[in-house]
């Protein structure tokens, strides 16, 4: 199961990406924290729109232990950074949220483009993430 969609250079794409991921998770029946998935999708798409280049795309897929969500853009060589934002700043916290809430995250370059991704583990009956066995 997989979702693939192009992202336009438009701030409205952040909401559309959240909606598409929410619908896909519901349809797939993946027991992950939907609110966290939507928040982290918002952060990655916002970063791509702010710092990346077209073409951009969103990919979400079932993973062995949950879900993997990727945002691709055509600006290689610009890795995401964990920054310490000024308390008065309205931005600069996105990747800190991804780092804190995702089970795993990372980025890679290939073919003149970059992808930033995160994974969320499935939740058990108590709503606790089920980490994969080491």
Beta strands, then each sheet from edge to edge (+ up, - down):
strand 1: 2-7
strand 2: 56-63
strand 3: 66-73
strand 4: 104-110
strand 5: 113-121
sheet 1: 1+ 2- 3+ 5- 4+
end
